[in-house]
Amino acid sequence: MVLRTPARSRTRSALCAALAALLLGGGAIAADDAGGDAAPGTPAGVVLAVATTSLPRDAEFAPRASDELRLERGPNLRLGVTPRIAVKLRAGFGVALARLDSEPACAALFAEVGADARRTLAQTLYYGATRQQEDARCRDAYAATQVGSGVTWVCRNFAGVGTEHAARVLIHEALHRAGLPESPQAPGAMTSREIYLMVGARCHL
């Protein structure tokens, strides 16, 4: 005879399992903030049940340890980051942190949008760009994100840039994560090139 688990118990068990997956960092991201692309490596149609609850959209992006401990470990690399991209990300991340610590004008870029520079970098997740993003976004860019998003999608061509250039790109994208808008998506805001030049001047990159 097979004993059936009561529906309420099964529901409670499923919710506990889903929450545990999130807390342990094993939960899949169902879709990219920008346009619904599944995270690299996520099977089609796999969506966590808790994704439909009232949890903040960046709930999964909170670091498991303190921000400083996260920074000591380097960039928070996730699915789709190739070994070559990972090497450049780690090198550029180190230079970016050094400039934020040594150049007050550089760190002030984040303060001006109401954010902390080191915390913003610590809480950013770096994913490899999907094939669709490579076609749509990476022809004229090395990385992409959305304003306020905890995810930065890194293009394959990022692996070929110099270390200081990589740091400049990471700070640029982190500023968007902190809330800095960009034209033409935000009329009247700075263009991507203007932000890039500003980061170079104020961070000495």
N, CA and C atoms as an extended XYZ file, in Angstrom:
615
Properties=species:S:1:pos:R:3:atomname:S:1:resname:S:1:resid:I:1 pbc="F F F"
N         0.858       -1.199        0.000 N   MET     1
C         0.000        0.000        0.000 CA  MET     1
C         0.884        1.236        0.000 C   MET     1
N         0.558        2.207       -0.839 N   VAL     2
C         1.329        3.442       -0.931 CA  VAL     2
C         0.600        4.529       -0.164 C   VAL     2
N         1.270        5.125        0.812 N   LEU     3
C         0.700        6.214        1.588 CA  LEU     3
C         0.923        7.523        0.854 C   LEU     3
N        -0.110        8.311        0.666 N   ARG     4
C         0.005        9.598       -0.039 CA  ARG     4
C         0.202       10.712        0.965 C   ARG     4
N         1.144       11.597        0.664 N   THR     5
C         1.403       12.749        1.527 CA  THR     5
C         0.263       13.739        1.376 C   THR     5
N        -0.311       14.233        2.471 N   PRO     6
C        -1.382       15.239        2.372 CA  PRO     6
C        -0.941       16.422        1.534 C   PRO     6
N        -1.880       17.021        0.794 N   ALA     7
C        -1.561       18.133       -0.111 CA  ALA     7
C        -0.890       19.279        0.617 C   ALA     7
N        -1.344       19.613        1.831 N   ARG     8
C        -0.760       20.728        2.573 CA  ARG     8
C         0.701       20.457        2.893 C   ARG     8
N         1.014       19.196        3.261 N   SER     9
C         2.409       18.842        3.579 CA  SER     9
C         3.276       18.916        2.343 C   SER     9
N         2.707       18.440        1.202 N   ARG    10
C         3.502       18.500       -0.038 CA  ARG    10
C         3.790       19.943       -0.414 C   ARG    10
N         2.785       20.814       -0.252 N   THR    11
C         2.983       22.229       -0.579 CA  THR    11
C         4.043       22.852        0.327 C   THR    11
N         3.961       22.543        1.630 N   ARG    12
C         4.931       23.088        2.574 CA  ARG    12
C         6.339       22.598        2.240 C   ARG    12
N         6.455       21.313        1.876 N   SER    13
C         7.771       20.754        1.539 CA  SER    13
C         8.345       21.407        0.295 C   SER    13
N         7.460       21.653       -0.699 N   ALA    14
C         7.935       22.270       -1.940 CA  ALA    14
C         8.430       23.685       -1.696 C   ALA    14
N         7.688       24.431       -0.864 N   LEU    15
C         8.116       25.796       -0.559 CA  LEU    15
C         9.431       25.810        0.205 C   LEU    15
N         9.556       24.896        1.166 N   CYS    16
C        10.808       24.827        1.937 CA  CYS    16
C        11.987       24.510        1.035 C   CYS    16
N        11.770       23.583        0.094 N   ALA    17
C        12.858       23.205       -0.814 CA  ALA    17
C        13.254       24.369       -1.694 C   ALA    17
N        12.245       25.115       -2.190 N   ALA    18
C        12.547       26.262       -3.048 CA  ALA    18
C        13.299       27.336       -2.294 C   ALA    18
N        12.860       27.629       -1.048 N   LEU    19
C        13.544       28.640       -0.248 CA  LEU    19
C        14.958       28.201        0.095 C   LEU    19
N        15.131       26.928        0.373 N   ALA    20
C        16.475       26.426        0.673 CA  ALA    20
C        17.390       26.582       -0.519 C   ALA    20
N        16.849       26.336       -1.716 N   ALA    21
C        17.654       26.492       -2.937 CA  ALA    21
C        18.135       27.917       -3.092 C   ALA    21
N        17.239       28.871       -2.786 N   LEU    22
C        17.649       30.276       -2.877 CA  LEU    22
C        18.716       30.616       -1.868 C   LEU    22
N        18.512       30.200       -0.616 N   LEU    23
C        19.451       30.547        0.452 CA  LEU    23
C        20.816       29.920        0.228 C   LEU    23
N        20.839       28.759       -0.394 N   LEU    24
C        22.114       28.077       -0.632 CA  LEU    24
C        22.735       28.463       -1.953 C   LEU    24
N        22.102       29.371       -2.666 N   GLY    25
C        22.685       29.857       -3.928 CA  GLY    25
C        22.459       28.933       -5.083 C   GLY    25
N        21.593       27.932       -4.946 N   GLY    26
C        21.404       26.974       -6.019 CA  GLY    26
C        20.212       27.278       -6.892 C   GLY    26
N        19.445       28.319       -6.564 N   GLY    27
C        18.248       28.614       -7.331 CA  GLY    27
C        18.583       29.175       -8.699 C   GLY    27
N        17.803       28.770       -9.703 N   ALA    28
C        18.024       29.269      -11.048 CA  ALA    28
C        17.330       30.597      -11.219 C   ALA    28
N        17.912       31.489      -12.004 N   ILE    29
C        17.246       32.733      -12.356 CA  ILE    29
C        16.419       32.444      -13.599 C   ILE    29
N        15.145       32.711      -13.512 N   ALA    30
C        14.253       32.329      -14.598 CA  ALA    30
C        14.436       33.198      -15.827 C   ALA    30
N        14.676       34.499      -15.630 N   ALA    31
C        14.764       35.382      -16.792 CA  ALA    31
C        15.621       36.578      -16.485 C   ALA    31
N        16.246       37.097      -17.520 N   ASP    32
C        17.049       38.314      -17.451 CA  ASP    32
C        16.118       39.504      -17.309 C   ASP    32
N        16.512       40.508      -16.513 N   ASP    33
C        15.691       41.699      -16.315 CA  ASP    33
C        15.325       42.371      -17.633 C   ASP    33
N        16.233       42.283      -18.618 N   ALA    34
C        16.056       43.074      -19.827 CA  ALA    34
C        14.950       42.549      -20.732 C   ALA    34
N        14.934       41.245      -20.972 N   GLY    35
C        13.974       40.837      -21.978 CA  GLY    35
C        13.559       39.399      -21.910 C   GLY    35
N        13.698       38.726      -20.776 N   GLY    36
C        13.159       37.401      -20.635 CA  GLY    36
C        14.059       36.304      -21.123 C   GLY    36
N        15.350       36.539      -21.339 N   ASP    37
C        16.255       35.477      -21.729 CA  ASP    37
C        16.548       34.609      -20.529 C   ASP    37
N        16.419       33.305      -20.645 N   ALA    38
C        16.735       32.430      -19.530 CA  ALA    38
C        18.206       32.509      -19.230 C   ALA    38
N        18.569       32.400      -17.956 N   ALA    39
C        19.969       32.426      -17.575 CA  ALA    39
C        20.691       31.274      -18.223 C   ALA    39
N        21.955       31.486      -18.636 N   PRO    40
C        22.701       30.422      -19.298 CA  PRO    40
C        22.701       29.169      -18.463 C   PRO    40
N        22.414       28.014      -19.105 N   GLY    41
C        22.441       26.754      -18.396 CA  GLY    41
C        21.136       26.401      -17.717 C   GLY    41
N        20.145       27.304      -17.731 N   THR    42
C        18.868       27.022      -17.096 CA  THR    42
C        17.985       26.273      -18.074 C   THR    42
N        17.505       25.068      -17.722 N   PRO    43
C        16.629       24.323      -18.627 CA  PRO    43
C        15.392       25.139      -18.971 C   PRO    43
N        14.925       25.023      -20.224 N   ALA    44
C        13.759       25.784      -20.656 CA  ALA    44
C        12.555       25.434      -19.787 C   ALA    44
N        11.829       26.455      -19.379 N   GLY    45
C        10.610       26.235      -18.620 CA  GLY    45
C        10.807       26.062      -17.136 C   GLY    45
N        12.034       26.066      -16.637 N   VAL    46
C        12.272       25.895      -15.207 CA  VAL    46
C        12.155       27.246      -14.520 C   VAL    46
N        11.162       27.389      -13.690 N   VAL    47
C        10.939       28.636      -12.966 CA  VAL    47
C        10.648       28.301      -11.520 C   VAL    47
N        11.346       28.911      -10.597 N   LEU    48
C        11.089       28.667       -9.190 CA  LEU    48
C         9.722       29.205       -8.810 C   LEU    48
N         9.017       28.450       -7.996 N   ALA    49
C         7.689       28.871       -7.577 CA  ALA    49
C         7.738       30.200       -6.836 C   ALA    49
N         8.792       30.396       -6.026 N   VAL    50
C         8.860       31.620       -5.236 CA  VAL    50
C         9.106       32.848       -6.094 C   VAL    50
N         9.408       32.660       -7.380 N   ALA    51
C         9.633       33.813       -8.252 CA  ALA    51
C         8.357       34.621       -8.428 C   ALA    51
N         7.211       34.041       -8.139 N   THR    52
C         5.953       34.755       -8.313 CA  THR    52
C         5.475       35.405       -7.022 C   THR    52
N         6.233       35.296       -5.936 N   THR    53
C         5.839       35.897       -4.680 CA  THR    53
C         6.255       37.358       -4.648 C   THR    53
N         6.082       37.999       -3.506 N   SER    54
C         6.392       39.429       -3.395 CA  SER    54
C         7.826       39.698       -2.980 C   SER    54
N         8.705       38.702       -3.105 N   LEU    55
C        10.114       38.925       -2.794 CA  LEU    55
C        10.688       39.969       -3.742 C   LEU    55
N        11.648       40.814       -3.272 N   PRO    56
C        12.292       41.781       -4.172 CA  PRO    56
C        12.932       41.060       -5.347 C   PRO    56
N        12.974       41.712       -6.512 N   ARG    57
C        13.521       41.071       -7.707 CA  ARG    57
C        14.974       40.693       -7.529 C   ARG    57
N        15.727       41.434       -6.695 N   ASP    58
C        17.139       41.143       -6.502 CA  ASP    58
C        17.383       40.351       -5.230 C   ASP    58
N        16.361       39.678       -4.700 N   ALA    59
C        16.522       38.954       -3.440 CA  ALA    59
C        17.644       37.925       -3.539 C   ALA    59
N        17.754       37.268       -4.693 N   GLU    60
C        18.785       36.242       -4.840 CA  GLU    60
C        20.178       36.852       -4.945 C   GLU    60
N        20.252       38.135       -5.247 N   PHE    61
C        21.529       38.760       -5.506 CA  PHE    61
C        22.252       39.189       -4.231 C   PHE    61
N        21.608       39.078       -3.077 N   ALA    62
C        22.265       39.477       -1.832 CA  ALA    62
C        23.431       38.537       -1.554 C   ALA    62
N        24.606       39.073       -1.173 N   PRO    63
C        25.760       38.210       -0.892 CA  PRO    63
C        25.512       37.326        0.313 C   PRO    63
N        26.102       36.153        0.319 N   ARG    64
C        25.890       35.226        1.427 CA  ARG    64
C        26.679       35.649        2.657 C   ARG    64
N        27.802       36.285        2.455 N   ALA    65
C        28.639       36.751        3.567 CA  ALA    65
C        28.637       38.275        3.544 C   ALA    65
N        29.487       38.885        4.357 N   SER    66
C        29.570       40.349        4.371 CA  SER    66
C        30.117       40.850        3.037 C   SER    66
N        29.830       42.121        2.739 N   ASP    67
C        30.322       42.694        1.491 CA  ASP    67
C        31.839       42.639        1.401 C   ASP    67
N        32.518       42.927        2.498 N   GLU    68
C        33.976       42.933        2.466 CA  GLU    68
C        34.527       41.539        2.188 C   GLU    68
N        33.913       40.516        2.781 N   LEU    69
C        34.359       39.146        2.523 CA  LEU    69
C        34.127       38.797        1.064 C   LEU    69
N        33.000       39.239        0.516 N   ARG    70
C        32.698       38.989       -0.888 CA  ARG    70
C        33.753       39.636       -1.783 C   ARG    70
N        34.159       40.857       -1.449 N   LEU    71
C        35.152       41.557       -2.251 CA  LEU    71
C        36.502       40.869       -2.196 C   LEU    71
N        36.859       40.313       -1.037 N   GLU    72
C        38.133       39.604       -0.911 CA  GLU    72
C        38.177       38.391       -1.837 C   GLU    72
N        37.036       37.826       -2.124 N   ARG    73
C        36.980       36.645       -2.985 CA  ARG    73
C        37.008       37.003       -4.464 C   ARG    73
N        36.870       38.291       -4.766 N   GLY    74
C        36.866       38.718       -6.155 CA  GLY    74
C        35.453       38.834       -6.687 C   GLY    74
N        35.310       38.996       -8.004 N   PRO    75
C        33.977       39.171       -8.588 CA  PRO    75
C        33.120       37.930       -8.404 C   PRO    75
N        31.818       38.153       -8.305 N   ASN    76
C        30.861       37.067       -8.091 CA  ASN    76
C        30.494       36.472       -9.450 C   ASN    76
N        31.227       35.440       -9.869 N   LEU    77
C        31.064       34.858      -11.198 CA  LEU    77
C        29.964       33.802      -11.188 C   LEU    77
N        29.132       33.830      -12.218 N   ARG    78
C        28.025       32.889      -12.323 CA  ARG    78
C        28.068       32.156      -13.668 C   ARG    78
N        26.943       31.592      -14.060 N   LEU    79
C        26.879       30.747      -15.242 CA  LEU    79
C        27.301       31.487      -16.511 C   LEU    79
N        27.938       30.749      -17.414 N   GLY    80
C        28.261       31.278      -18.725 CA  GLY    80
C        29.563       32.039      -18.821 C   GLY    80
N        30.250       32.264      -17.684 N   VAL    81
C        31.527       32.984      -17.705 CA  VAL    81
C        32.627       31.990      -18.088 C   VAL    81
N        33.243       32.203      -19.238 N   THR    82
C        34.289       31.306      -19.702 CA  THR    82
C        35.586       31.554      -18.926 C   THR    82
N        36.526       30.604      -18.947 N   PRO    83
C        37.797       30.818      -18.251 CA  PRO    83
C        38.512       32.095      -18.676 C   PRO    83
N        38.503       32.414      -19.975 N   ARG    84
C        39.188       33.623      -20.448 CA  ARG    84
C        38.510       34.887      -19.925 C   ARG    84
N        37.193       34.887      -19.922 N   ILE    85
C        36.471       36.036      -19.381 CA  ILE    85
C        36.713       36.147      -17.877 C   ILE    85
N        36.744       35.011      -17.188 N   ALA    86
C        36.955       35.016      -15.732 CA  ALA    86
C        38.296       35.640      -15.367 C   ALA    86
N        39.327       35.319      -16.124 N   VAL    87
C        40.659       35.888      -15.860 CA  VAL    87
C        40.612       37.408      -15.978 C   VAL    87
N        39.978       37.898      -17.040 N   LYS    88
C        39.913       39.345      -17.247 CA  LYS    88
C        39.017       40.016      -16.215 C   LYS    88
N        37.930       39.349      -15.828 N   LEU    89
C        37.052       39.899      -14.813 CA  LEU    89
C        37.786       40.062      -13.483 C   LEU    89
N        38.547       39.053      -13.090 N   ARG    90
C        39.274       39.131      -11.812 CA  ARG    90
C        40.320       40.247      -11.850 C   ARG    90
N        41.038       40.350      -12.953 N   ALA    91
C        42.062       41.393      -13.070 CA  ALA    91
C        41.432       42.780      -13.062 C   ALA    91
N        40.388       42.971      -13.876 N   GLY    92
C        39.727       44.263      -13.945 CA  GLY    92
C        39.038       44.637      -12.645 C   GLY    92
N        38.475       43.656      -11.962 N   PHE    93
C        37.797       43.877      -10.692 CA  PHE    93
C        38.785       44.395       -9.652 C   PHE    93
N        39.979       43.813       -9.625 N   GLY    94
C        41.001       44.252       -8.678 CA  GLY    94
C        41.428       45.694       -8.924 C   GLY    94
N        41.610       46.050      -10.184 N   VAL    95
C        41.995       47.420      -10.520 CA  VAL    95
C        40.853       48.383      -10.195 C   VAL    95
N        39.624       47.985      -10.472 N   ALA    96
C        38.472       48.836      -10.164 CA  ALA    96
C        38.399       49.137       -8.667 C   ALA    96
N        38.572       48.128       -7.840 N   LEU    97
C        38.551       48.340       -6.388 CA  LEU    97
C        39.674       49.263       -5.949 C   LEU    97
N        40.857       49.070       -6.526 N   ALA    98
C        42.004       49.904       -6.164 CA  ALA    98
C        41.735       51.371       -6.495 C   ALA    98
N        41.133       51.630       -7.652 N   ARG    99
C        40.835       53.012       -8.034 CA  ARG    99
C        39.753       53.603       -7.135 C   ARG    99
N        38.754       52.832       -6.787 N   LEU   100
C        37.695       53.313       -5.912 CA  LEU   100
C        38.245       53.665       -4.530 C   LEU   100
N        39.278       52.937       -4.095 N   ASP   101
C        39.885       53.197       -2.786 CA  ASP   101
C        40.860       54.368       -2.823 C   ASP   101
N        41.529       54.558       -3.964 N   SER   102
C        42.600       55.556       -4.019 CA  SER   102
C        42.181       56.877       -4.651 C   SER   102
N        41.083       56.887       -5.384 N   GLU   103
C        40.642       58.096       -6.082 CA  GLU   103
C        39.289       58.547       -5.531 C   GLU   103
N        39.254       59.540       -4.652 N   PRO   104
C        37.981       60.003       -4.081 CA  PRO   104
C        36.956       60.392       -5.145 C   PRO   104
N        37.410       60.984       -6.251 N   ALA   105
C        36.487       61.391       -7.308 CA  ALA   105
C        35.824       60.189       -7.966 C   ALA   105
N        36.523       59.068       -7.944 N   CYS   106
C        35.986       57.838       -8.536 CA  CYS   106
C        34.870       57.282       -7.650 C   CYS   106
N        35.142       57.138       -6.358 N   ALA   107
C        34.123       56.649       -5.430 CA  ALA   107
C        32.930       57.584       -5.369 C   ALA   107
N        33.188       58.883       -5.575 N   ALA   108
C        32.114       59.877       -5.519 CA  ALA   108
C        31.087       59.678       -6.632 C   ALA   108
N        31.471       59.019       -7.722 N   LEU   109
C        30.518       58.730       -8.788 CA  LEU   109
C        29.316       57.960       -8.241 C   LEU   109
N        29.581       57.055       -7.311 N   PHE   110
C        28.511       56.247       -6.725 CA  PHE   110
C        27.749       57.040       -5.668 C   PHE   110
N        28.488       57.815       -4.873 N   ALA   111
C        27.828       58.629       -3.849 CA  ALA   111
C        26.841       59.601       -4.485 C   ALA   111
N        27.161       60.072       -5.672 N   GLU   112
C        26.303       61.043       -6.355 CA  GLU   112
C        24.963       60.452       -6.790 C   GLU   112
N        24.880       59.122       -6.877 N   VAL   113
C        23.600       58.477       -7.191 CA  VAL   113
C        23.053       57.740       -5.967 C   VAL   113
N        23.608       58.079       -4.780 N   GLY   114
C        23.097       57.523       -3.534 CA  GLY   114
C        23.499       56.100       -3.255 C   GLY   114
N        24.661       55.686       -3.734 N   ALA   115
C        25.104       54.299       -3.549 CA  ALA   115
C        26.516       54.245       -2.992 C   ALA   115
N        26.866       53.103       -2.430 N   ASP   116
C        28.218       52.850       -1.949 CA  ASP   116
C        28.970       52.049       -3.015 C   ASP   116
N        30.134       52.518       -3.410 N   ALA   117
C        30.864       51.905       -4.518 CA  ALA   117
C        31.242       50.456       -4.241 C   ALA   117
N        31.851       50.197       -3.105 N   ARG   118
C        32.315       48.843       -2.802 CA  ARG   118
C        31.144       47.875       -2.644 C   ARG   118
N        30.081       48.339       -2.005 N   ARG   119
C        28.917       47.470       -1.820 CA  ARG   119
C        28.275       47.135       -3.160 C   ARG   119
N        28.243       48.118       -4.057 N   THR   120
C        27.651       47.875       -5.376 CA  THR   120
C        28.418       46.789       -6.114 C   THR   120
N        29.741       46.860       -6.092 N   LEU   121
C        30.541       45.828       -6.754 CA  LEU   121
C        30.367       44.475       -6.075 C   LEU   121
N        30.319       44.476       -4.746 N   ALA   122
C        30.193       43.214       -4.009 CA  ALA   122
C        28.889       42.503       -4.331 C   ALA   122
N        27.844       43.255       -4.619 N   GLN   123
C        26.528       42.662       -4.817 CA  GLN   123
C        26.182       42.413       -6.282 C   GLN   123
N        27.128       42.660       -7.171 N   THR   124
C        26.890       42.432       -8.602 CA  THR   124
C        27.222       40.989       -8.970 C   THR   124
N        26.336       40.364       -9.729 N   LEU   125
C        26.580       39.022      -10.263 CA  LEU   125
C        26.983       39.147      -11.732 C   LEU   125
N        28.020       38.415      -12.128 N   TYR   126
C        28.501       38.465      -13.503 CA  TYR   126
C        28.180       37.156      -14.214 C   TYR   126
N        27.345       37.256      -15.234 N   TYR   127
C        26.980       36.120      -16.068 CA  TYR   127
C        27.579       36.296      -17.457 C   TYR   127
N        27.857       35.176      -18.113 N   GLY   128
C        28.250       35.249      -19.510 CA  GLY   128
C        27.034       35.604      -20.353 C   GLY   128
N        27.207       36.470      -21.345 N   ALA   129
C        26.088       36.867      -22.204 CA  ALA   129
C        25.532       35.653      -22.943 C   ALA   129
N        24.223       35.606      -23.112 N   THR   130
C        23.590       34.542      -23.878 CA  THR   130
C        23.851       34.769      -25.365 C   THR   130
N        23.546       33.771      -26.174 N   ARG   131
C        23.734       33.917      -27.618 CA  ARG   131
C        22.893       35.064      -28.164 C   ARG   131
N        21.664       35.196      -27.680 N   GLN   132
C        20.800       36.280      -28.131 CA  GLN   132
C        21.374       37.637      -27.758 C   GLN   132
N        21.936       37.744      -26.557 N   GLN   133
C        22.539       39.012      -26.137 CA  GLN   133
C        23.799       39.317      -26.921 C   GLN   133
N        24.560       38.273      -27.257 N   GLU   134
C        25.752       38.481      -28.082 CA  GLU   134
C        25.356       39.127      -29.408 C   GLU   134
N        24.257       38.659      -29.984 N   ASP   135
C        23.810       39.192      -31.272 CA  ASP   135
C        23.221       40.592      -31.136 C   ASP   135
N        22.482       40.827      -30.048 N   ALA   136
C        21.751       42.084      -29.924 CA  ALA   136
C        22.537       43.193      -29.245 C   ALA   136
N        23.390       42.845      -28.273 N   ARG   137
C        24.020       43.870      -27.446 CA  ARG   137
C        25.535       43.937      -27.561 C   ARG   137
N        26.170       42.838      -27.900 N   CYS   138
C        27.624       42.771      -27.766 CA  CYS   138
C        28.390       43.221      -29.000 C   CYS   138
N        27.690       43.630      -30.041 N   ARG   139
C        28.396       44.130      -31.223 CA  ARG   139
C        29.081       45.449      -30.933 C   ARG   139
N        28.470       46.253      -30.061 N   ASP   140
C        29.016       47.580      -29.750 CA  ASP   140
C        29.309       47.747      -28.264 C   ASP   140
N        29.383       46.658      -27.526 N   ALA   141
C        29.598       46.762      -26.082 CA  ALA   141
C        30.387       45.564      -25.572 C   ALA   141
N        30.955       45.726      -24.384 N   TYR   142
C        31.695       44.640      -23.741 CA  TYR   142
C        30.901       44.000      -22.616 C   TYR   142
N        29.862       44.693      -22.148 N   ALA   143
C        29.015       44.171      -21.078 CA  ALA   143
C        27.700       44.931      -21.123 C   ALA   143
N        26.698       44.391      -20.450 N   ALA   144
C        25.390       45.041      -20.451 CA  ALA   144
C        24.662       44.766      -19.147 C   ALA   144
N        23.846       45.717      -18.747 N   THR   145
C        22.981       45.544      -17.581 CA  THR   145
C        21.803       46.477      -17.745 C   THR   145
N        20.908       46.459      -16.769 N   GLN   146
C        19.799       47.395      -16.737 CA  GLN   146
C        19.920       48.222      -15.473 C   GLN   146
N        19.413       49.439      -15.506 N   VAL   147
C        19.496       50.307      -14.338 CA  VAL   147
C        18.831       49.623      -13.140 C   VAL   147
N        19.605       49.488      -12.051 N   GLY   148
C        19.095       48.880      -10.843 CA  GLY   148
C        19.210       47.372      -10.778 C   GLY   148
N        19.599       46.733      -11.863 N   SER   149
C        19.695       45.275      -11.874 CA  SER   149
C        20.945       44.784      -11.161 C   SER   149
N        20.846       43.652      -10.506 N   GLY   150
C        21.999       43.064       -9.832 CA  GLY   150
C        22.848       42.199      -10.740 C   GLY   150
N        22.470       42.070      -12.004 N   VAL   151
C        23.186       41.208      -12.953 CA  VAL   151
C        23.881       42.040      -14.022 C   VAL   151
N        25.147       41.734      -14.277 N   THR   152
C        25.863       42.278      -15.430 CA  THR   152
C        26.179       41.117      -16.359 C   THR   152
N        25.775       41.236      -17.602 N   TRP   153
C        26.037       40.210      -18.615 CA  TRP   153
C        27.321       40.586      -19.350 C   TRP   153
N        28.297       39.710      -19.331 N   VAL   154
C        29.616       40.001      -19.892 CA  VAL   154
C        29.763       39.337      -21.253 C   VAL   154
N        30.139       40.139      -22.244 N   CYS   155
C        30.284       39.653      -23.614 CA  CYS   155
C        31.608       38.899      -23.793 C   CYS   155
N        31.647       38.054      -24.814 N   ARG   156
C        32.873       37.296      -25.081 CA  ARG   156
C        34.049       38.212      -25.415 C   ARG   156
N        33.778       39.352      -26.090 N   ASN   157
C        34.874       40.240      -26.485 CA  ASN   157
C        35.544       40.922      -25.292 C   ASN   157
N        34.918       40.839      -24.120 N   PHE   158
C        35.506       41.414      -22.908 CA  PHE   158
C        36.853       40.760      -22.599 C   PHE   158
N        37.006       39.501      -22.974 N   ALA   159
C        38.241       38.771      -22.681 CA  ALA   159
C        39.451       39.378      -23.380 C   ALA   159
N        39.231       40.157      -24.437 N   GLY   160
C        40.347       40.698      -25.201 CA  GLY   160
C        40.752       42.111      -24.848 C   GLY   160
N        40.098       42.744      -23.881 N   VAL   161
C        40.443       44.127      -23.544 CA  VAL   161
C        41.592       44.159      -22.536 C   VAL   161
N        42.245       45.327      -22.413 N   GLY   162
C        43.291       45.497      -21.410 CA  GLY   162
C        42.697       45.543      -20.011 C   GLY   162
N        43.548       45.363      -19.008 N   THR   163
C        43.060       45.289      -17.633 CA  THR   163
C        42.420       46.595      -17.173 C   THR   163
N        43.035       47.732      -17.485 N   GLU   164
C        42.455       49.009      -17.073 CA  GLU   164
C        41.148       49.284      -17.815 C   GLU   164
N        41.109       48.878      -19.076 N   HIS   165
C        39.872       49.010      -19.840 CA  HIS   165
C        38.774       48.160      -19.202 C   HIS   165
N        39.136       46.941      -18.769 N   ALA   166
C        38.173       46.060      -18.105 CA  ALA   166
C        37.639       46.709      -16.832 C   ALA   166
N        38.526       47.324      -16.053 N   ALA   167
C        38.108       47.994      -14.815 CA  ALA   167
C        37.133       49.129      -15.125 C   ALA   167
N        37.414       49.838      -16.198 N   ARG   168
C        36.555       50.959      -16.612 CA  ARG   168
C        35.158       50.459      -16.979 C   ARG   168
N        35.101       49.339      -17.689 N   VAL   169
C        33.820       48.747      -18.070 CA  VAL   169
C        33.045       48.312      -16.827 C   VAL   169
N        33.728       47.687      -15.874 N   LEU   170
C        33.044       47.194      -14.673 CA  LEU   170
C        32.492       48.340      -13.834 C   LEU   170
N        33.246       49.422      -13.722 N   ILE   171
C        32.752       50.583      -12.973 CA  ILE   171
C        31.567       51.209      -13.697 C   ILE   171
N        31.669       51.301      -15.016 N   HIS   172
C        30.577       51.836      -15.843 CA  HIS   172
C        29.289       51.043      -15.585 C   HIS   172
N        29.372       49.720      -15.675 N   GLU   173
C        28.183       48.884      -15.482 CA  GLU   173
C        27.694       48.932      -14.035 C   GLU   173
N        28.629       49.019      -13.084 N   ALA   174
C        28.236       49.111      -11.676 CA  ALA   174
C        27.466       50.395      -11.402 C   ALA   174
N        27.807       51.462      -12.113 N   LEU   175
C        27.069       52.718      -11.952 CA  LEU   175
C        25.609       52.558      -12.390 C   LEU   175
N        25.385       51.767      -13.434 N   HIS   176
C        24.001       51.490      -13.841 CA  HIS   176
C        23.292       50.669      -12.765 C   HIS   176
N        23.995       49.720      -12.190 N   ARG   177
C        23.420       48.929      -11.107 CA  ARG   177
C        23.042       49.843       -9.935 C   ARG   177
N        23.853       50.901       -9.724 N   ALA   178
C        23.612       51.841       -8.632 CA  ALA   178
C        22.483       52.829       -8.937 C   ALA   178
N        22.062       52.880      -10.208 N   GLY   179
C        20.938       53.747      -10.549 CA  GLY   179
C        21.203       54.793      -11.605 C   GLY   179
N        22.424       54.851      -12.168 N   LEU   180
C        22.727       55.868      -13.187 CA  LEU   180
C        22.072       55.492      -14.516 C   LEU   180
N        21.209       56.355      -15.057 N   PRO   181
C        20.560       56.053      -16.341 CA  PRO   181
C        21.480       56.367      -17.512 C   PRO   181
N        21.039       55.964      -18.701 N   GLU   182
C        21.838       56.185      -19.908 CA  GLU   182
C        20.919       56.502      -21.070 C   GLU   182
N        21.347       57.449      -21.896 N   SER   183
C        20.628       57.781      -23.127 CA  SER   183
C        20.971       56.720      -24.185 C   SER   183
N        20.063       56.347      -25.073 N   PRO   184
C        18.755       56.951      -25.341 CA  PRO   184
C        17.610       56.361      -24.510 C   PRO   184
N        17.882       55.321      -23.709 N   GLN   185
C        16.798       54.749      -22.905 CA  GLN   185
C        16.197       55.787      -21.964 C   GLN   185
N        17.053       56.679      -21.444 N   ALA   186
C        16.593       57.750      -20.562 CA  ALA   186
C        16.906       59.086      -21.234 C   ALA   186
N        15.934       59.715      -21.868 N   PRO   187
C        16.167       60.995      -22.558 CA  PRO   187
C        16.775       62.036      -21.617 C   PRO   187
N        17.815       62.702      -22.095 N   GLY   188
C        18.469       63.730      -21.294 CA  GLY   188
C        19.630       63.219      -20.466 C   GLY   188
N        19.755       61.900      -20.338 N   ALA   189
C        20.869       61.323      -19.578 CA  ALA   189
C        22.127       61.304      -20.440 C   ALA   189
N        23.270       60.990      -19.822 N   MET   190
C        24.512       60.872      -20.577 CA  MET   190
C        24.457       59.656      -21.496 C   MET   190
N        25.188       59.731      -22.578 N   THR   191
C        25.307       58.574      -23.464 CA  THR   191
C        26.307       57.595      -22.880 C   THR   191
N        26.356       56.410      -23.456 N   SER   192
C        27.311       55.402      -23.006 CA  SER   192
C        28.744       55.917      -23.128 C   SER   192
N        29.047       56.595      -24.240 N   ARG   193
C        30.395       57.120      -24.437 CA  ARG   193
C        30.730       58.192      -23.400 C   ARG   193
N        29.768       59.047      -23.100 N   GLU   194
C        30.009       60.093      -22.107 CA  GLU   194
C        30.269       59.503      -20.726 C   GLU   194
N        29.541       58.452      -20.369 N   ILE   195
C        29.774       57.795      -19.074 CA  ILE   195
C        31.149       57.146      -19.070 C   ILE   195
N        31.485       56.507      -20.180 N   TYR   196
C        32.790       55.849      -20.296 CA  TYR   196
C        33.925       56.856      -20.123 C   TYR   196
N        33.806       58.025      -20.775 N   LEU   197
C        34.838       59.056      -20.658 CA  LEU   197
C        34.887       59.631      -19.242 C   LEU   197
N        33.730       59.797      -18.611 N   MET   198
C        33.676       60.307      -17.239 CA  MET   198
C        34.376       59.348      -16.278 C   MET   198
N        34.119       58.061      -16.435 N   VAL   199
C        34.761       57.066      -15.552 CA  VAL   199
C        36.264       57.100      -15.768 C   VAL   199
N        36.692       57.190      -17.031 N   GLY   200
C        38.124       57.248      -17.302 CA  GLY   200
C        38.798       58.440      -16.650 C   GLY   200
N        38.150       59.602      -16.721 N   ALA   201
C        38.741       60.818      -16.176 CA  ALA   201
C        38.756       60.804      -14.643 C   ALA   201
N        37.664       60.404      -14.033 N   ARG   202
C        37.557       60.494      -12.583 CA  ARG   202
C        38.189       59.307      -11.852 C   ARG   202
N        38.395       58.212      -12.561 N   CYS   203
C        39.038       57.045      -11.924 CA  CYS   203
C        40.465       56.828      -12.422 C   CYS   203
N        40.947       57.751      -13.279 N   HIS   204
C        42.299       57.655      -13.848 CA  HIS   204
C        42.510       56.293      -14.503 C   HIS   204
N        41.605       55.977      -15.390 N   LEU   205
C        41.704       54.710      -16.127 CA  LEU   205
C        41.772       54.987      -17.628 C   LEU   205
